[in-house]
C-alpha cells in the first residue's frame, strides 16, 4: 500500500514516479553528476512522447498540413538572416568574486517581484542592481554590468565553417519556401509542420523538464497572402467555438480571470484582427483539449505590447495550469507577418515573392509552436491520482505508453501459454501491450495503474472452461468477462482517439 507523502510537492511526487518507472531520468549524464537542462527519456517516457507527437501530427494532417524535416545544424549566415545573432539574447550579470552567472531580470524579480523589468535595457538593469545593492546569492559578491548573452549553441561545420544548433525548428522551415511553393504549384496558403530537436543554451535552467537546453519542438507554419488572412474559409467552421481568453488589455487592467468568448467575438471586438490567425489559435487550443487537458486548466493569454517579439504582429500563448509552477506556456501562436521571408530574401538574394495580380508580394507566416516535453510533464501532473490503496495515472489511452497489460492468474495449468497467445495477438494487431506473470495479480494491477495503462486482461481458470477473460478498467477497477476472440476488437474500441 503506497504511503501518502503530504510533505512533498506534486512535482517531486511526479518526478519520483517518473524516475522509478522509466519516464524521465536525469539530469543527464547521471553517472557523471548530470548537467542541468538535459534529461533522458526512459522507455515509457519515449513511448509517451512518441504518442504525443503522433497525436499532434495526425491532427495537423487532417487540417491540411504536410510534414517536412530539416537539419538541426546550419551555417552562421542563416542566423544572421533570421535575426537570431542580434536578437536571441538574455541579459546576464557575473559575480566579480565567484564568477557565477545569473540572468539579470530574473535575479531582480526574485528579490523584488514588484518591480517592472520587461522593458528595461541593459543599462537600466545595471542601475537597478546597483541602486538596490543586489549581491551574488552564492557568495555575496558584487556584480559586473549587465551584458547580452546569446542563447544559441555554436559549433564548427567541417574544418572552419561556423555553424549553430538551431534554437527552433521554424527558421529551417522558412528556408524551404521556394521549394514548397513549387511543390504546392504556387497555391497559397501552404501548410507545413516539422518536429525535431532544438537547442537553447540557457544560463541556469530551472524547473526541471519544463526548461531544457535540448528539447523537442513541433512547429506548424501557414504561408499565406495578407488578403487571404481576413477572409479565411476554415474560420467559418469554428467561429462560434468558445474559449477562455486573457487579452493584453485585460492584463493591463489587472484582470486575472479569463473571459469566455467565441472566436467570432474575438474578431468582431478587434482583439484578434485576422480570421486565419484566429483559426491557428483554435488549432492549438483544440489540440490540447483533445489531448486530454481539462478546459478549466487551459487559457489563452495574449502577449503584452512590451512582451511581443519585435517581428510579431500578434502573439498568444496557450497556457496550462500546474500546481507547483502556476500557468506555463505549452504552445505559442504567432502572427509573424512578412518578417521572416523578407529577411531571408535580403540575405540570400533568393526571391521569396509570389505574383498576385501582376504585383510581387512576400507572403505572411502564421505559426503554431508546441514544445513536446512541456505537455508531456503537464499530462503526467494532470493525470496523477492517489488514494489510500494505490497511485495511478489517469492518462488518455492514446497517450498512455502502454494500452493493456496481459496477465495469467497463475504460472501453471496452461494459463501462461494462453495469456502469451492473447498478448501476441494484441501486438500483431498494433496494440501496445505488456505481458507480466511476476508477483500477485494485485501487484501486477498496481504496476500498470502507476504507469497509466488503461486496461488489463487476466487469464484465469474460468478461461479454461468458457474461453473468456477478465477485462479490468484502470480508473474504476471494475471487471467484465469478454470472449477471447473479442479481445482485440474491444480493446481497439476502448483505446481509440
N, C-alpha and C positions, 0 to 999 in steps of 0.2 A: 504494500500500500504506500503510494508516494506521500511524503511529508509536505505539509504546507510550508512555504518559505516566505512568510509575510514580511521579513526584514529585507528581502531583495526586491529591487525594482523589476518591472516586467522585462526590460531589455536584458538584464542579467539572466533571468529565467530562460528567456528565449535563446540567448547565446549559449547557455549551458546545454540546453536541449540540442541546439544546432551542432555543437561540437561533439557531444556524446553520440549522436545518432547519425552523423555524417552529412549534415547540410553545409555547414560553414566551418572552416578551420583557419586559425591564424591569430594574430598577424603572421605572415609567412616571410621567410622560411623559419618555421617554429624551432627546428633543431639548432638554429644559429641565433635564436633570440627574437627573431621577427623584426620587420620594418613596418612602421605604421603606414596605413594606406594601401597595403597589399594583403589580400586574403585568398585562400584556396576554397574551391567548392568541392565537397566530398561527393560520393556517388548520388546521394539523394538531392543535394543542392544543385548539382549539374543537371539532373533529370528535371527538377522543378524549373530551373532556369530555361531549359530547352522547351518545356511546356508553355512557359510564358511567351517566349519568342514565337513559338509556333502559333499560339492563340492570336497574338497581335498581327503576325504576318497573314494569317488566314483572314482576319477581319479586314485588313488593308486590301488584300487581293479581291475580296468581294466588293470593295468600293472602287475598284479600277486601278489600283496601284501595282506596278511591276517592281520586282526586286533586282537590285544590282549589287556588285561588290567591287571595292577598290582597295589598293594597298594601304597599309597603315603608316608607311614611311614615305614622305615626299620631300622634294628638294626645297631649299630655303625660299626660292622665288615664289612658291605657292603661298607661303605665309606672309611674305611681303605684300603680295597681291591682295590677299584676303583682309589684311589689316591686323592680323594677329601679332606680328612682331612689334607693332607700335602700340596696340591697344589691349592685348591679352595679358594684363599685369595686375598685380596686387601691391598695395603699399606695405612695405616692411620696415622694421627697425631692428637694429642689432645691439645687443648689450656690449658696451665697451670693455667690460670686465671679463665675463664668462663666454662672450661671443654667441650667446643664444639668440635666435632669430624669432621674431613674432610678427604676425600681421597687425599693422598699426591700428586700423579701425576696429578690429575685433578686440584687441587688447584694451583700447579705450572704453568700449562698450561693456566689457566685463566688469570694469571698475566703476564706470559712470554711465549706467544704462539709460539715463535720462537725456544724455547729450545726443545731438543730431550730427552724424559724421558722414552721411551718404554723399553729400555734395562737396565735401572738403577736399582741397588739393593737398599735395604733399607738404607744402609749407604750413598750411593751416593745421594739419595733423601734427606736425612737429611742434608748432606753437602750443597746441593743447597739451601735449606730453610734457613740455617744459613748464607751462603755467600750472598744471595740476600736479607737477612733481611726481609723475608716474615712473616707478622704478622697476627693474627687472624682477619678475616674480620668483626667479630661481635664486639670484644672489644679491638682489638689492642694488645692483649697479646702475649707472646712468646709461641712457640710450643715445645712439647716434641719431642724426637726422633721418627722417622718413625718405625712402627712395623706392623707385619702381622695381618690381621683380616679375620677370616673365615666367608664366606658368608652363610653357611648353618644354618638352624634353628634347634636348639637342642630341644629334648623333652624326656619324660620318658615313656617307654612302660611298662605297669603293675606297679609293685611296685618299681623295682630297675634296670630295663634294659634300658640302654642309647640308644636312637634312634634319627634319624634325619628325618625331612621332606625332601623329595627328591628335589634336585636342578635342576633336569632334569628327563625326562621320560626314557632316553636312558639306563641308568645303570640297571634299573629294568627289561628292556627287555633282556639285556645280560645275566642276571642270569638264564633266561629260556632256554638258548641254548641247554642243554642236552634234555629237554622236546621237544623243537622244532625239534631237529634232529630226534627224534623218531617219532614225528607226521608226518614229511615230508619223513619218511622212508629212512633217510640217504642221500637224494638227495640235493645237493647244486647246485646253490645258493638258499638260503632261504630268502624270502622277507616277512617282517612283519612290522606293524606300531602300534603305541599306541598314543592315545590322552588323555590328562588329566592334572591335576594341577601340577605345580612345584613352588618352593619357594626359594627365594634368599633374604637374609637379608641385602639389600643394605644399605649403611651407610646413605646417604641422597639422595634418589631418586628424580630426577627432570624430566622434560619433560612429566609430566602427565602420560597418559596411555601408553606412549612409554617405560617407565622404571618402572616396577612394582615389588613389593615384592612377590606378589602372582599372577600367570599368568597361561595361558593355553598353552601347547605345543602340537604339533602333529609331532612326530618324526618317520621316517621310517628307517629301518635298512636292509641292504643286507649282509647276512653272505655268504662269497664266498671264494673259494680257490684262492690263488695268481695266479696260472696259468690260471684260468678262466677269470681273470681281463683283460688280454691282448688280448684275442680273444673272444669278447662278442657279441653274435648273435644279441641282441636287439640294439646294437650300429649301425648296418648296416642300420637300418630304419631311423636314424636321423643324420647320419654323415655329411650330406650336409646342415643341418639346420644352418642358420646364427644367430649369437648372438653378442651383444656388450660386449667386454671384456676389463678389465683393469688388465693386468698381473702384477706380482710383479716386473718384470724388467722394465715395463713401468713406474710404480710408482717410482722406484729407479732413473729413468731418468727424473723425474719430469713431466711426461706426465699426463694430467688430462682428456683428451678426449678419450672415449672408442674407440676401434678399432673393426670394424665389421669383424668377422671371422666365418668360418664354424667349426663344431666340428671335422671334419676330419683334418682341418688345425691346430687346437689346438694339435691334436695328432702328426701329421707329423712334426710340428715345435718343439715338445718336451715341450710345455707349460703345457700340461696335459699328463701324462705318460701312463694312462691305459684307455682302451675303456670303461670298466664298470663304472669307475669313471666319465668319460665324460658323459656317459648316465645318471647318477644320477644328474649331473649338469643340463642337459637338462630337466629332470623331474621337478625339482624345478622351472626352468625358464619358461617352457611351462605352468605349472600350474598357475603361476602368470599372464602370458599373458592371458590365458583363463578365469581367474577370473575377468578380466576387466581392467587391468592396460595397459596404453599406452606404446608401445615399446620404445618411447623416454624418458620415465620416469623410465626405469629399466636398470640396468647394472650389470654385473658380475665382482666382484673385488676379485682378488687372494690375500690371506694374504701374507704380507711381511715375510721374514725369521724370524725376531725377534718378529713377531706378532703371529705366529702359536703356538698353544698349543704344549706342549712337546711330546705328543703322536701322533700328526698329521703328516702324510707323505705329505699331501697336504690339503689345506683348501680354500674354496671360499665362499664369501658372495654374495647373491643376494640382491641388494640394490634398494630401491625405493626412488625417489626424493620427498622431501616435501618442501613446500615453506619456512616455518619458521625454520626447523631443518636441511635442506640440505639432503644429502644421508643417509638413515638409513637402517640397515640390517633387512630384514623380513624373510630371510631363509638362513641357513648355510649348506653348503655341505662339509663333512669331510671324508677324507680317513684316517681311524683310525688304519690301519694295523692290527696286531695281539695283540696290546697292551691290550685291554680290556679283551679278553678271556684268555690271558696268565696270567694277574694279578689275575683274579678270580679263575683260575685253581690253582695258587700257594697258595692263601689264603684259599680256600675252600677244597683243596685236592681232588677236583672232576675233572675228565678228561673233557677237552674241545676240545679234539683232534678228528680227523677223520682219517680213514685209506685210504691212497692214494698209490696204487701200493705197498702195504706192508710196507709203511712208515707212521708213525703217524705225522700229522701236525695240527697246530692250524689255523683255518680259519681267514681270514681278515674280517673287517667290513667297509662298506661304509654307510654313514649316510646322511639323508635329514631331516633337523630340521626346522620346522616352529614354530614361536611364533604367536598365533592367534590374540591377541589384536593389534599387530602392523599392519598387513594388514587390520584389521577392521578400525582402525583410518585412515590409508592411503586411503582406499576406500572412506571414508567419505570426506576426503580432496579433492581427485581427482575428485569426483563427484559433489562437491559443485558448484552451479551456482546461480547467482543473476543478476537481471536487475531492471529497474525502477518499474516493476509490481509485481515481485514475487521472492522468493527464492525457489530453488528446488535441489534435489539430483538426479543426472543422474546415478543412480545405475543400474547395470545389473539386469534383472528381477529375476534371480535365486539367487541373493544375497540379494535383497531388502526384508525387513522384511514382507511387505505386497505386494501382487501382484495385487490386484484390489480392488477398493472401489466401493460400490454399493449405489446409491442414488435415492430416489424418488424425483421428482422435487418439489412436494408439499406434505404436510401432510394431504391429503384429496383425495376424489374421487377414493378410492381403489388403489391409486398409492403406498402407503406404503406396502400394502398386496402383490402386485405383486413384488415389489422390494425385500421384505423379502424372497419371494419364490425363486427369482433368486439367492439371497445371499446364502440361504440354499442349493441350488443345487450345487453351486460352492464349498462350504465347504464339502459337501458329496463326491465331486469328487477330493478332496485333494488339492484344490486351496486355498491359503491363502487370505482370503477376509475380509473386514470390512463393516459393514452396518452403514450408517450415515444419519440422517434426520434432523439434527440440523443446523440452520443458512442458509444463502443464498447458492445457488448452487455454486456461485463463491468462497465463503469462504471454502466450502467443498472441492472444487478442490484444493485450495491453501494449505489446511491442508495436503492433501495426497501428493501433489507435494513436500512439505517440508520434508517429511519422505521418499521420493524416490519411492512411489507407481507408477508403470509404466502405469497402465490403470485405467479408471473409467467407470462404466456403469451407465447411468442415465435412469430412467423410467419416461416418460413424457406422455403428453396427446395423442401424436401420437401412443404411445404403445397401448392405448385403441382401436385405430382404426385399426392398421395393425399388431399388435403383434411384433413390432420391438423396439429396444432400441438404445440409443446413446452410442457408444464406443469412449472414448476420450484418446488420447495419451499424456502422461506427457510432453515429450520434445517439441513436435511440437504444442501441444494444438489443433491439428486437430481432427475433429469428423466424424464418419461414422455411418450409420444406419445398424444394423445387426438384424437378426431374433433371438427371444428369444431362440428357440431350438438350435441355433448355438453358443450361448454364451460360453458354456463350452469348446467346441472344439476349437473355435477361440482363446480363452484366453490361453488354453494349448499350442497351437502352437506358440503364441507370447511370452510366458514366458519360454519355454523350453530352456535348455542349451545343 
